[in-house]
Structures are given as structure tokens and as C-alpha cells.
Amino acid sequence: MDESRARDVLAAAGLERDAELLALGENAVFATGGLVVKVGRDAELLPRAERELAIAAWLAETGVPAVRAAEPKPLLADGHPVTLWHRLPDAVRPAEPADLAALLRLIHALPAPSFALPRRELLGGVERWLRLAGDAVDPADAAYLRARRDGFAEAAAALTPHLPQGPIHGDALPRNVHIAPSGPVLVDLETFSSDFREHDLVVMALSRDRYGLPSDSYAAFTSAYGWDVTEWDGCAVLRGARETASCAWVAQHAPTNPKALAEFRRRVASLRDNAPEVRWHPF
């Protein structure tokens, strides 16, 4: 889904077609007035949109600072799920890893909600992303990622966690934290799951190793959380699974974005060469 298509969906939902584009990834995210509008890539994402709204209501009940829904149910406009959210005030500063850690401590202390949360199917999107990439990516690269997915899925199933299992964010990055005047607020709730808490912690370890997060920022994260996931012997498995998913995620943008194709090729090559020192570019 490109920007033009996403704007067509806005119009079909009765919203302003010329709304401000904030992000274009798994969803197209727009701002209009006091609302933020998320347009899902396809109808397959409707159940996830419904669950995200249920999670927002649950977090409001538990007092966790998080984005609040403006409507309790998603729309289905021209085959795409559309959700409406209250727009947050402007950020007072960029979010830091330590801000994320403080929110994760709150989430990881929560009991399970009254509704079922899925497992964190970190590798579950790989097939769909590769299918969306189509002929834009080398079939050998797609086959390599599928085989890598299967290997890490098997290895992950055999892990023993260090932390108690329960609710997790699922995509724990500072970009999913907004620093409002009242303090850090969690955004992007669609990957909430019930699984190893370590999933939320390995993300920042990978950010340090692949994306150049400064060591002192990583140290601030582990200090604020109270534990360093790299001390756990299962860390390498979850890291490898996330690398595989992150590589395949970029592939879906390759048909329409030459920079995405270049980054996909860079990532696949570094995995094939077993070169963890190769830096990946955020996308």
C-alpha cells in the first residue's frame, strides 16, 4: 500500500484525504485535527486492529500511560481496517531507552487481561512480507529467509525463559514511546502479546549491535529495567529470530521503494555472511 492508496482509503472512510502523513509502514498513519488515523495494509489485519483497540481500553483501565482510542471499534473502508485515536500533545523531547524501560516495567508487572492475548509470533509475518515483495526480491534470498525462519522458530520453541511469562509490548523501541508533558506514553499497541518478557528486552540489545545504539544508552536501559537480557543464554536465539523478521519486513516495501530494496539486500547479505558487525539502517 503506497501513500496514494492510503489516502483513497481515508476518503472512503469519510475522513480528509489531505491529512498529514506521519508514517508509512505496516500501517499508514495520518493526523487530522485532534485525531490520529491508522490505515492497515489489508483486510487480513482487521482482527489485529480489533485487538489493538481492546488493548488500549485495558491499558486505560490499568492506568498504564498509553495512547487512547477515539472509537472502540475499527472501520473497514475499501477493504482496509481503519482505527481512530486521540492525538497526543506535541512531544517535549525525544524518547530515550530509559523511558522505554520504565514503561516496560509497568507492562511486565501486569496480570493477563480478561481477553486472550496471542503469542508473540515474531516470525509470523515473514511469509506475508515476502509474498508482498513478490518478484522485486531475489527468489534465492526469499528462500534463505524462509529456511532461517524455520530454524529459529524451532530453536525458540525450545527456550526456557528467565523472567515470568505474561503481557509484553512486542515491538519495544523508543520510537513507540511519546514524551508528553505528563511523561512517557506508550504508542503502537498492535503487537501486544503474552509471551517471554525477554522479547521486549532483546530489541534494544539488537539496536545496540545492528543499529548503532550507543553503549551508554543501552546501559541506561538495562539499569532502568533492572536486568540485562544478554546475560540470558537464550538471547542469541531471540535476536536471530528478530533479525530474520526485520529483514523480511523491509522486503514488503521493495516493489515501490528502491531504498527499501537496497536495505533488504544489505541485510540479507550480512546474514548470509554471518557478519553481525554490518550496521543496518533504520527504515
N, C-alpha and C positions, 0 to 999 in steps of 0.2 A: 504494500500500500504506500503510494507516494503522497506528497502533500496535497496535490490537486484532488486526488480521490478522497482523502480525509476531509477536505473542505466540502466536497459534494455530500458526504455523509452528514456533516454539520447542517447543511441546508435541508437535507431530508428529515433531520430531527427537529426542524423548526428553530434552529439556532443561527447566529450570524456567521455567514460564510467567511467574512473577512476578519474573524477573530485572530488574536495574536498567537502565533505558533510558539510554544515553549520547548517542545521536544518531539522528535520523530524517531521512534524505536519500535518496540513491541506494540506500543500504542502511539497514536498521535495525540499530543496534549496541547490544548488551547486554553487561553484565558479570554474571558469576555465578561465585562462588568465585574460583579462580585463572585463569579463562578470560575472554576477550572473544569474543563470538559475533557474526558479521556475517550478516544475512539479506538476500539480494538481492531486488530488487523483482519479478523474474520469471525464468522459466526461460531466457530469452534471455541472461541474464548468467552462465550456468554456465561457458561457455568462459573468460570473463574471470576468474571465481573460480579456475578451474584454473590459469590463467596466473599469477595473483597468488601462489598457493602455490609455484609453481615459481620465481618471482622471489624470494620470501622465502628459499628454500633456496639460491639462487645468491648472494644478498647475505650470507648466513651464511658461505658458503664464501670469499667475497672479503674478509670482515672489516668490511664496512660496517655501522655501528650501525643496526639496523633491527628492527622487530617480528618475532618468530619465531612460526612456525606450530606449533600444538599437534597438528595432524593433517595428513598430507601431501596428502590428497585432500578435496574438498568433499563434503558430503552434498546430496542433493536431497530436500527434505522438502515434501510437499504442493505440488510444483511450483515451489519456491523453492530456490536454492542457499544452503547454509549452510556457513560456514567457521569454524574454531576457532583461537584464537590465545592465546598465553601473555600473561597480563595483566602490564603493566608496573608497577613500583612507582610510588607517587604522585609527581607532578612536584614538583621542588624550587622551581621558579619558572616563569613563563610563557615560552614560546619567543619569541625576538626574530628579526627579519630576518637579523641577522648569523649566528645559529645555523644558520638555513636555508642561508645562503650557504656555510658551511663544509661542510655535508653535500653540497651540490650540487657543490662542487669534487671531492669524493671520487667521486661518481657519474659526473661528466663525465670523469674520468680512467680509467674502466673500459673494457676492451675488450668487445666483444659477448659475450653468454653463449653456451653451446652450443646453446640452443634459440632459435627465432625470436621476436623482439620485433616487435610491429606498428608501423606508422607512428602518429604522434600524430594520430589523427582527431579533432581538436578540434571539428569541426563535425558529426561523425558521429552524435552523439546528438540533434541538433536535431529531426529528423523524429519520433523516438520520443517525445521530451518533448512536442512539440506534439500528437502523437496522444493521449498520456495526458491532456493538458489538455482535449481534446475541446471541447465547447460552452461550457466555462467562460471561454474567452478569445474575444475578437472575431476572427472569421474574417479580417478585413482585417489585423489585427495578425499573425496566423499567416502569412498570405501575404507580408506585408512581411518577416518574418524568414526565410522560405524564400528569397525573392529576394536578401536580403542575404547569406545563407549561400552561395548560388551564386556571387555576385560575389566574396566574399572567398576562397572555395575556389579560384577561377580565379586570383586575384591571388597567393595563397600559393604556388601551383604554379610560379609564375614567379620566385620569390625565389632569390637567391644568398646562402647563409649566410656569416657572418663567422667563426664557430667551426667546428671539425671536427664532423661529424655522429657520433652514437652514442647510447648509453643516456641517457635522461632520466627524471626522475620523472613529469612530465606534469601535475602539479597542485601546483606548488611554492609552498606557502603556509606561514607559521609554524604554522598550526593543524595541519599534518601533521608537526610536529616535537614530540616529547615530551622534556622536560628531566628525565631520570632522574638519580639520584645519581651515576651513572657518566658523565653528559654527555648531549648531544643524541642522540636516537634518532629515526630516520625511521619514520613510520607511514603507513598508507593507500597500499599499493603497486599498486593495481589499474590505475592509469593509466600505469605504466611503459611506455616506448616506445623506439624507436630512430628519431631524427629530428633536426631542428635543435635544438642546445642552447639556442638563443635562446628556444624555447618556455618553458623553465624560468625565464628571466630577465624576460620581458615581463610575467609575472604580477605581480611586485612593482611594476613601473612603473605598471600599471593600478591596483594597490592604492593607490598614491600619488595618482593622478589621479582615480579614481572613488570610492574608499572612505575617503579622508582620511588615509592613512598619512602621518605626519609626515615632512617632508623630511629631517630628520637621521637618521631610521630608515632611509630609503631610501639615504641616503649611506653609512650603516654597512653596508648590504647590498652595495652596489657595491664598497665598499672591501674587504670581506672576500672577495668573489668575485674581484675584480681587474679588472673591466670593467663599463661601464655600457651596457646594451643600447640605450638611447635614442640612442646615438651611431651606431647602425646604421640605414641608410636603409630597411630592411625592417620596422622596429619598428612603424610605424603599421599595416601590414597584419596582422601577428600580433595586435596589440592589438585591431583591429577585429573580427577573427575571434573572439577570446576574448570580447569584449563581446557579440557575437551569440549565442555558445554560452551565456554566463552568463545572458542574458535568457531564452532558451528553457528553460534548466534550471529556472528558477523556475516556469515555466508548468505543469510537471507536478504541482505542489502546489496549483495554483489551485482544482481541484474541491472540495477539502476544507479549504482554509485561506484565509480572507478576507485575511489579511495578505499571503500569497503573491500573491494576485490583485492587491492594491493595489501591491505592489512590482513585479510584472510590468508593470502599466500605466505605472508611473513610469519604468521602464527603457525600454520601447518608445517612450514619448513623447520621452524625452531623445535617443534615437537618431534618431527621425523629425525632430526639431527641430535635429539636429546641435549639441547642447548638451553638450559634454564637461565643463562646469563643474557640471552637476547631479550631486550626490552620490547614490550608490546605497547602500542599506542591506544589510549582510551578512545572508545568510539561510541 
